[in-house]
């Protein structure tokens, strides 16, 4: 028998005899994290965030607010407001050269999945039937899931159908990964030495990194996907591992 799989997130553990992270002051925690972050950023050649054009930023925000209203998902809850800001940052700074319509799609997609990641426990029955309703064309029973279905259908407006299919497939996997966490069988599942590939299988499903990798190549800018398709798996692997460095250490998730 192995240990029970209650979570795949791991807290940062200091050297033997060191002080647990939960007891560190902000300054002490920063001292632990600074060499990890600076070394990583140095190794990938990162210098600074891209500059943001004020006019384009205004258009992006206007598009996001317009679509959010159409989806019927309120912005006044702390989680929705936080996800909206995170989505805006993702669209504007991670994909700065994209057409603003594509940036808005990425921003809204991020806004939606951040919320689903946090509320699946509370709307489990609705999420249980999300994919069945999505494929049958039936109305969703929760505004957030309606928004998820709408954004997935809009994927085909901006990416080649094959790439859009991959984005949709991994997005559905992401929703399913959240459902898995609600199941007692998953929570009590014994981890054995034979299941060496399972942790990353689940982590990849939950991270939806393939979608964010493909987001870098909208059809309007990159119409011929044979020039970048081979790089997608490595990009997705980097996205997952980078996220684990900046979130697994602190206990927060930045996907």
N, C-alpha and C positions, 0 to 999 in steps of 0.2 A: 504494500500500500504506500502511496505517495502522499505528499501534502495536499490539502484541499486547495483548489483553484478558486480563491475568492476574488482576486483581482490580478491584473497583469501590470499594474503600475507599481513602481518600486521607488521608495524614498532613498535619498542620498545617504550613504553610510560613511561617516568620517573614519579615519584611521583608528586602529584598535586603541581603546583607551580614550578616544576623543569624545567631544561633547555631542550628543544627538542634535540633529538639525532643529528639531522642534523646540530646543531650549536655547538656540543661538539668538543673539540680538540681530537686527537687520545689518549692522556693520560687520558682525562676525560671519553672517551668511554671505554677504557680498565678498568678503575675503576668500571664502571657500569657492565661490562661483567665478570670480573674476578670471583666474588663470584658465578655467575650462572654456569660458566664453571667448576670451581674447585669443587663446590658442586656436580655437575652432575658426573664428572669423579670419584670423591671419592665414590659416591653411587653405581657405577657400578664396582668398584674395578679395574679401569684402572691404570696402572703404567707407561708404556712407549711403544713406537712403537717397533715392532719386528726388530731384526737385519736383514740385507739384505746381502745375499751371492753375492759377486761380479761376480762370474762366472754365476750364475743363472740369475742375473740381466742383464748381457750382452746377454745371450740367449733370455731372454724375450724381450728385446729391438729389437734384430735382427728379432725375429718372428713378432713383431708388425709392424716393417717397411716393412717386406716382404708382410704381408697381406694387409697393407694399400695401397701398390703399386698395388697389385692385385685388390683391390676394386676400384681403380682409384680416390680416394678422396685425393686431395692435402693436404700437411702438412704446406704449406707456409703462410696460413692466420693466423692472431692472434687468431681467435676462434679455428681453427683446432689445432694449436700448443698448446694452453692452454688445450683443451680437451684431447690431446694426453698425455700431462704431467699428467693431472688428472687421466686418464685411467691407465697409468703406475703405479701411486701411489696406485690406487684402487686394481689393480691386485696383486701388489707386497706386499703391507703392510696389506691390509684387508684380504687377503687369502694367507698368507705366506707359508703354508705347502702344497698347491695344486701343482699338476704337472704343469710344466711351460706352457704346451699347454693350460691348463684350465685358468691359470693366463692371458695368452695372449688373450684368448676369452673374459674374463671379462674386461680386459683393453680396447680392441677394441670396445666392446659393449658400455662401458662408453663413450669412445671417440665419438662414433656415436650419441648416444642419447643427449649428451651435445650440439652437433651442431644442431640437429633437434629441440631441445628446443628453440634455439636462432633464427633459420632462417625460421621457418614455415611461418611467415608472408610474407617473401620474395618469398617463393616457394609454396604458398598456393595451386595453381592449381595442381601442381605435388603431393603434400601431399594428396589432396582431393582424388586422384585416386590411392594412394599407396596400400591400402589393396585390392582393386579390381584387380590391376595388380599382386600383390603378390599371390593371390589365383588362378588367371587364368594363371600364368606363363608368363605373358607379360613382356617385358623389362620395367624398370622404366625410367622415363624421367629426372631424376637427379642423379648424381653419389652418393650423400649421401644416397638417398633412395635405390639405387642399393646395396650399402654397408649394409644398414639395412636389406634388404631381404636376403642377403648372410649370415650375421651373425645369423639371426634367423634360417635359414636352418641348420647351423652348430651346433645349440644347441643340436641336437639329437646325435651328436658325443660324447658328454660328460655327458649327463644326461639321466636317465631312460626316456623312451618315455612319460610316464604320467607327470613326472616333467617337461620335455622339453615342453610339451603342455601348462603347466601353465605359464612357462616363456614366451612362444610365445604369449599366450593370453594376459597377462598383458603388454607385450611390445606393442602389437597392441592397447590396451587401452591407453597406454601412448601417442602414436602418435595421437589417436583420441582426447585426452584431449587437445593437442596443437591445433588441428583443432577447437575444441569448442571455444577456446579463440579468434579465428579470426571471429566468427559469431556475428553479431550485436545483434541477439536475446539473446545470452548468455551474452554479455556485458551489455545489458539493462535489464536483468532478475531481477525481483523484489524478494528480499529475504523476506520471511514471517516467522512467528512463526511456521507455520506447517512444514516447511522444515528443521527440526532440524538435520536430518541425511545427508542432501545434502552436506554441506561443507566437511565432512570427506569422503563421497563417492567420491567427485571430487578430494580431496587431495590424496586419496589412488590411484585413477586412474592415476593421474599425477606423483605420486612418484615412481611408478614401484617397490615398496619395496618388493613385493613377489618374484620378480625375483632375487633381491640381497640377499634375505634370502636363496632361493634355491641354489644360487651360492655356498653356503658354503658346499654343499653335492654332489660333482661330483660322478658319478657312479664308477669310478676307485678306489675311496677311501671309499665310502659309498654305497655299492651295494644293501643294504636292507633298503628301505626308511621308513618302518614301525616304525623304532626306532627314527625318528626325525620329521616325517610328522606333528604330532600334534602340534609341537612347531612353525611351520612356520607362522601361523597368528600372534602370539605374537611377533615373531621376526620382522615381517613386521611392526607391530604397533610401536615397539620400533624404527625401522629405520626411519619411518616417523616423529615420535615425536622428536627424537634426531636431525634430520635434521632441524626441525622447531626451536629448541632451538639455534642451531649454525648458522642458516641462516635467520630465520624470524626476529631476533633481529636486524641484521645488514643490512637486505635488499638484501643479496646475497643468492644464492641457491647452496647448495653443494651436491645435489643428484648426 
